[in-house]
Amino acid sequence: MQLVAKQGDAAPEKPLAFTADGLLRNPLLRETLQISARDLMAVYDIFPRVARLVASHQKWTLTQAAYALHLERDPSHPDSGVTAARLLKFMRETGGASRNTAAAFLSELLAYKLLRDVRGERTNKKVRPLEPTEVSESAMMRWFMSQMGTLDRLDGGRRLEHVEADTSVLGRTQPIAARMLLSDKNWSEPPEGVAIFVWTECGGLLLDDLMARPKSLTPVDGKVWLELNLAELANHYTISNTHVRRLFTKAQDTGFIGRSNDGSRGRFWMSAGLVDEYCRWQAIKLAALANAYERATDGAVRLAK
């Protein structure tokens, strides 16, 4: 794959077309985020191993960084692309992960056959160039298309149609978005309620699942009610009951989640604060993706004609 972005691409050359604050003012945002969360649940059903592997914020960050490095690979420079040293440098620049964490994550991706050696390009015994396997490529494209569809629902755009017609849009857009997000502390350091979930294994999946369940994310008397069975949740995502219950206990102790007082089993509420945090955090991600798409395509077919 040819070089599609440069490291400096995170610094915009003109004012950003999209902001998180602007997206938060969009009256369709909460409804659209629920649709997006349900779509991500569908991605999990298609790629469960990949989804579980990157369902903590740190591993999501590492995945996006590694994929950006892959897309930036220049075939004329064998040491470019994904290598342990280059991923570590990326993480060191953004504060995303330690040396040991980055190295262990690459080993995990190799073990699960989500990364592989680039054939015939190991000219230096100290450098091991890697590339995503077809499963990883498919999962990333599916995720990217879901995010483009989410943006289209917010502004009537035609990004998803564009990506379906020209899949190279992913290669031009993802590295820009990844560098924008990883350099933004508002994204890389999630707010308190969101952080309780996304800094744990599979926590990102669980949080999206919670947001997908209610009929609406508009709080009533400061709460959003939902039906939930913790044992079924653990079973669906192939994680331990102990992990799920510990996570929910922490969220309850800090007031972000609660149970019904009327004795109803499986009836929970999320606080307005947790929903607000989730919406703002997701708006940061969506704004970065929208701006990266603008830069990568010069705004092509963004708005419906």
Backbone torsions as a table, in degrees:
resi	resn	phi	psi	omega
1	MET	NA	136.1	-176.9
2	GLN	-75.2	159.4	177.3
3	LEU	-58.8	125.8	-175.9
4	VAL	-117.8	-12.5	-179.6
5	ALA	-156.7	156.8	177.5
6	LYS	-113.3	157.8	-175.2
7	GLN	-58.6	-31.6	-178.7
8	GLY	-75.9	-0.6	-175.4
9	ASP	-63.5	-16.7	-179.4
10	ALA	-69.5	-20.3	179.9
11	ALA	-89.8	107.7	-175.0
12	PRO	-66.0	145.7	179.9
13	GLU	-88.5	-14.4	178.7
14	LYS	-145.1	165.3	-178.4
15	PRO	-54.2	142.0	-179.2
16	LEU	-68.2	137.7	-178.6
17	ALA	-76.3	-24.6	-176.0
18	PHE	-126.8	144.0	175.4
19	THR	-133.0	156.2	176.8
20	ALA	-61.5	-40.5	179.6
21	ASP	-61.7	-39.7	178.6
22	GLY	-64.0	-42.6	178.0
23	LEU	-65.5	-35.8	179.0
24	LEU	-65.4	-25.2	177.6
25	ARG	-81.7	-9.0	-179.5
26	ASN	-73.1	121.3	-177.5
27	PRO	-64.6	-14.8	-179.8
28	LEU	-90.0	-3.9	-169.3
29	LEU	-60.7	-49.8	-174.1
30	ARG	-65.2	-44.2	176.9
31	GLU	-61.5	-40.8	-178.5
32	THR	-68.2	-37.6	177.9
33	LEU	-65.4	-33.4	175.7
34	GLN	-66.7	-42.1	176.7
35	ILE	-61.5	-41.9	179.6
36	SER	-63.5	-42.9	179.5
37	ALA	-62.3	-40.2	177.9
38	ARG	-66.8	-34.4	176.8
39	ASP	-67.0	-38.4	178.1
40	LEU	-66.8	-31.5	173.9
41	MET	-63.5	-36.5	177.0
42	ALA	-67.0	-37.1	176.3
43	VAL	-60.9	-40.6	178.4
44	TYR	-59.7	-42.7	-178.6
45	ASP	-64.0	-29.7	179.3
46	ILE	-82.7	-41.3	-176.3
47	PHE	-126.2	64.2	-174.1
48	PRO	-61.3	-40.8	-178.6
49	ARG	-65.6	-44.1	179.1
50	VAL	-64.6	-45.1	-176.7
51	ALA	-62.9	-43.3	178.9
52	ARG	-65.0	-37.8	-176.0
53	LEU	-64.4	-32.6	-175.4
54	VAL	-110.6	18.6	-173.9
55	ALA	-87.6	9.3	165.6
56	SER	-107.3	152.7	-173.5
57	HIS	-61.7	-40.3	-178.4
58	GLN	-63.8	-42.5	-179.9
59	LYS	-72.4	-32.6	173.8
60	TRP	-61.0	-44.6	179.1
61	THR	-61.1	-46.1	179.0
62	LEU	-62.2	-39.4	179.5
63	THR	-63.6	-46.8	-179.4
64	GLN	-64.7	-39.0	178.3
65	ALA	-64.3	-46.7	-179.4
66	ALA	-62.8	-39.9	-178.7
67	TYR	-68.9	-37.1	176.4
68	ALA	-61.9	-43.8	178.4
69	LEU	-62.1	-39.5	177.1
70	HIS	-60.6	-46.0	-177.4
71	LEU	-69.4	-24.2	179.3
72	GLU	-87.0	1.2	-176.7
73	ARG	-63.0	134.4	175.8
74	ASP	-106.6	112.4	-176.9
75	PRO	-56.3	-22.8	179.8
76	SER	-79.7	-7.5	177.8
77	HIS	-124.5	94.5	-175.2
78	PRO	-57.2	-24.9	-177.9
79	ASP	-84.3	-0.9	177.7
80	SER	-84.2	177.9	-178.9
81	GLY	88.1	-149.8	-176.5
82	VAL	-90.6	115.2	168.9
83	THR	-136.6	159.0	179.8
84	ALA	-57.9	-41.7	-177.9
85	ALA	-65.8	-41.8	-178.1
86	ARG	-71.5	-36.8	176.5
87	LEU	-66.8	-40.4	177.5
88	LEU	-61.4	-43.1	178.7
89	LYS	-60.8	-43.2	178.2
90	PHE	-59.3	-47.1	-179.0
91	MET	-67.1	-36.6	179.2
92	ARG	-65.6	-38.4	179.8
93	GLU	-67.5	-30.8	-177.2
94	THR	-104.6	-8.4	-177.5
95	GLY	73.2	22.3	-172.2
96	GLY	-79.1	-27.3	-177.1
97	ALA	-169.0	157.2	177.8
98	SER	-79.9	169.9	177.4
99	ARG	-57.6	-48.5	-176.9
100	ASN	-63.9	-39.9	-179.7
101	THR	-65.4	-44.0	180.0
102	ALA	-64.2	-43.0	179.9
103	ALA	-65.3	-41.6	179.9
104	ALA	-65.5	-35.7	-179.8
105	PHE	-67.3	-42.9	176.9
106	LEU	-61.3	-40.7	178.6
107	SER	-62.8	-37.9	179.1
108	GLU	-65.9	-43.1	178.6
109	LEU	-63.3	-38.4	177.7
110	LEU	-67.1	-41.5	-178.9
111	ALA	-63.6	-37.4	-179.6
112	TYR	-87.5	6.5	179.0
113	LYS	57.9	40.4	172.9
114	LEU	-100.9	-16.4	169.2
115	LEU	-127.6	156.1	175.7
116	ARG	-147.8	164.8	176.0
117	ASP	-68.7	142.0	172.6
118	VAL	-73.7	121.0	-173.6
119	ARG	-66.6	132.1	171.1
120	GLY	72.1	15.3	-176.4
121	GLU	-122.1	14.7	-179.8
122	ARG	-90.7	81.7	-178.2
123	THR	-85.4	-17.1	-179.4
124	ASN	-122.6	121.1	-175.8
125	LYS	-62.3	-21.5	179.9
126	LYS	-86.1	-11.1	-178.0
127	VAL	-115.3	129.4	-178.8
128	ARG	-121.6	91.7	179.9
129	PRO	-68.4	138.4	-177.8
130	LEU	-125.8	161.9	176.9
131	GLU	-148.5	155.0	178.3
132	PRO	-68.2	149.5	172.3
133	THR	-83.0	174.3	-178.0
134	GLU	-60.5	-35.6	179.0
135	VAL	-62.8	-44.2	178.4
136	SER	-63.9	-42.6	178.8
137	GLU	-59.7	-45.5	-178.3
138	SER	-65.1	-41.6	-179.5
139	ALA	-65.5	-42.2	179.2
140	MET	-64.6	-41.8	178.5
141	MET	-63.7	-41.8	179.6
142	ARG	-62.6	-42.9	177.5
143	TRP	-62.9	-46.2	-177.6
144	PHE	-62.0	-42.2	179.7
145	MET	-65.4	-36.9	177.8
146	SER	-64.2	-36.7	179.7
147	GLN	-72.1	-37.1	176.0
148	MET	-64.8	-38.8	176.6
149	GLY	-63.6	-37.6	177.3
150	THR	-62.1	-45.1	178.6
151	LEU	-63.2	-39.8	179.6
152	ASP	-61.4	-37.6	179.5
153	ARG	-65.8	-26.8	-178.3
154	LEU	-79.7	-33.1	-174.5
155	ASP	-131.3	10.1	178.8
156	GLY	73.3	19.7	-177.9
157	GLY	-74.7	-179.3	-177.9
158	ARG	-130.8	35.2	-178.0
159	ARG	-63.9	-45.7	-177.9
160	LEU	-60.3	-42.5	176.6
161	GLU	-59.6	-39.4	178.9
162	HIS	-64.5	-45.2	-179.3
163	VAL	-64.7	-40.5	178.8
164	GLU	-62.1	-33.8	179.8
165	ALA	-82.8	-25.4	-175.9
166	ASP	-144.5	90.8	-175.0
167	THR	-68.0	-11.9	177.9
168	SER	-68.2	-12.0	177.1
169	VAL	-58.7	-36.8	176.5
170	LEU	-57.3	-47.6	-177.0
171	GLY	-62.9	-29.8	179.8
172	ARG	-86.6	-25.8	-172.5
173	THR	-94.3	-44.3	-171.0
174	GLN	-59.2	-43.9	-180.0
175	PRO	-62.3	-36.3	179.0
176	ILE	-66.0	-46.9	-179.8
177	ALA	-63.1	-42.1	-178.9
178	ALA	-60.8	-44.5	-179.0
179	ARG	-69.8	-34.7	175.1
180	MET	-61.1	-48.3	-175.3
181	LEU	-69.5	-44.3	-176.2
182	LEU	-69.8	-17.8	177.1
183	SER	-95.5	0.9	-178.0
184	ASP	-104.2	111.0	-178.2
185	LYS	-62.3	-28.5	179.0
186	ASN	-65.1	-25.3	175.0
187	TRP	-93.1	-47.0	-173.5
188	SER	-70.3	-21.4	177.3
189	GLU	-118.4	84.9	-174.3
190	PRO	-59.8	153.0	177.1
191	PRO	-64.8	166.0	-167.9
192	GLU	-52.8	-53.0	-176.4
193	GLY	-65.4	-43.9	177.5
194	VAL	-63.2	-40.8	-176.9
195	ALA	-62.0	-34.2	179.0
196	ILE	-54.3	-38.1	-179.1
197	PHE	-86.6	-54.0	-164.3
198	VAL	-76.6	-12.9	175.0
199	TRP	-86.4	4.5	179.0
200	THR	-111.0	162.3	177.6
201	GLU	-61.3	127.3	179.5
202	CYS	66.4	6.3	-177.1
203	GLY	-64.5	-33.6	178.1
204	GLY	-64.5	-40.0	176.4
205	LEU	-61.7	-45.1	-177.8
206	LEU	-64.0	-40.5	-179.7
207	LEU	-66.8	-43.7	176.6
208	ASP	-61.3	-39.4	179.2
209	ASP	-61.4	-44.1	178.3
210	LEU	-59.8	-43.4	-177.5
211	MET	-70.3	-24.2	-178.9
212	ALA	-79.2	-19.8	-169.4
213	ARG	-77.8	-43.3	-174.8
214	PRO	-67.2	161.0	174.6
215	LYS	-67.7	-30.3	-179.4
216	SER	-150.7	150.8	174.8
217	LEU	-95.2	11.7	176.4
218	THR	-83.7	117.1	-176.4
219	PRO	-67.8	148.1	171.1
220	VAL	-118.3	119.4	-175.4
221	ASP	54.6	38.3	174.9
222	GLY	80.6	9.1	-177.1
223	LYS	-137.0	149.1	171.8
224	VAL	-118.0	118.1	-174.8
225	TRP	-90.8	147.8	178.2
226	LEU	-153.7	158.0	176.2
227	GLU	-98.5	137.1	-172.6
228	LEU	-157.2	136.3	172.4
229	ASN	-117.8	112.7	-172.9
230	LEU	-64.6	-37.2	179.6
231	ALA	-65.5	-41.9	178.0
232	GLU	-66.0	-36.4	178.1
233	LEU	-61.9	-47.0	179.3
234	ALA	-61.8	-42.7	-179.2
235	ASN	-64.6	-41.8	-177.7
236	HIS	-62.5	-39.5	-176.9
237	TYR	-98.1	9.7	176.2
238	THR	53.8	50.0	175.5
239	ILE	-128.5	165.1	-173.6
240	SER	-75.9	148.2	173.7
241	ASN	-59.1	-37.3	-178.6
242	THR	-61.1	-44.6	179.9
243	HIS	-61.6	-45.9	-178.3
244	VAL	-64.1	-45.9	-177.6
245	ARG	-67.1	-37.5	177.3
246	ARG	-63.6	-41.0	-179.9
247	LEU	-65.2	-44.6	-179.5
248	PHE	-69.7	-34.2	176.4
249	THR	-62.6	-42.5	178.3
250	LYS	-63.5	-42.2	178.6
251	ALA	-65.6	-36.2	177.2
252	GLN	-68.5	-43.2	-178.2
253	ASP	-62.0	-27.7	-179.9
254	THR	-97.7	3.7	172.5
255	GLY	83.1	12.3	-179.8
256	PHE	-88.1	-22.2	179.4
257	ILE	-138.9	149.8	176.6
258	GLY	-149.9	170.2	178.1
259	ARG	-109.8	157.7	176.8
260	SER	-65.5	142.6	179.0
261	ASN	-88.9	-3.5	-175.6
262	ASP	-91.5	9.8	177.9
263	GLY	85.0	0.4	-179.9
264	SER	-68.4	124.9	178.2
265	ARG	-76.1	137.4	174.9
266	GLY	78.7	8.8	178.4
267	ARG	-103.1	115.2	-177.4
268	PHE	-121.7	165.2	170.0
269	TRP	-132.2	149.9	169.8
270	MET	-106.5	141.9	179.2
271	SER	-73.3	154.3	175.0
272	ALA	-58.1	-33.0	180.0
273	GLY	-63.7	-42.1	179.4
274	LEU	-66.0	-43.0	179.4
275	VAL	-63.5	-42.4	178.7
276	ASP	-62.0	-43.7	178.6
277	GLU	-60.7	-45.7	-179.4
278	TYR	-59.8	-45.5	-177.9
279	CYS	-64.2	-42.3	179.8
280	ARG	-66.8	-42.7	-179.2
281	TRP	-63.8	-43.0	177.4
282	GLN	-66.6	-35.1	179.0
283	ALA	-63.3	-35.2	176.7
284	ILE	-61.8	-46.0	179.1
285	LYS	-63.1	-46.1	-177.7
286	LEU	-65.3	-38.2	178.1
287	ALA	-63.5	-41.0	178.5
288	ALA	-63.3	-43.8	178.9
289	LEU	-65.0	-40.4	179.6
290	ALA	-65.2	-43.4	179.7
291	ASN	-68.8	-37.5	177.2
292	ALA	-64.3	-40.8	177.4
293	TYR	-62.1	-43.2	178.2
294	GLU	-57.1	-46.8	-177.1
295	ARG	-69.7	-37.6	-176.5
296	ALA	-73.9	-25.3	-174.0
297	THR	-122.7	2.8	-174.7
298	ASP	57.4	34.5	176.7
299	GLY	75.2	14.2	-175.8
300	ALA	-57.5	135.4	177.9
301	VAL	42.7	33.9	178.0
302	ARG	-69.2	-45.5	-175.5
303	LEU	-103.3	145.2	177.8
304	ALA	-64.0	142.4	-179.4
305	LYS	-83.5	NA	NA
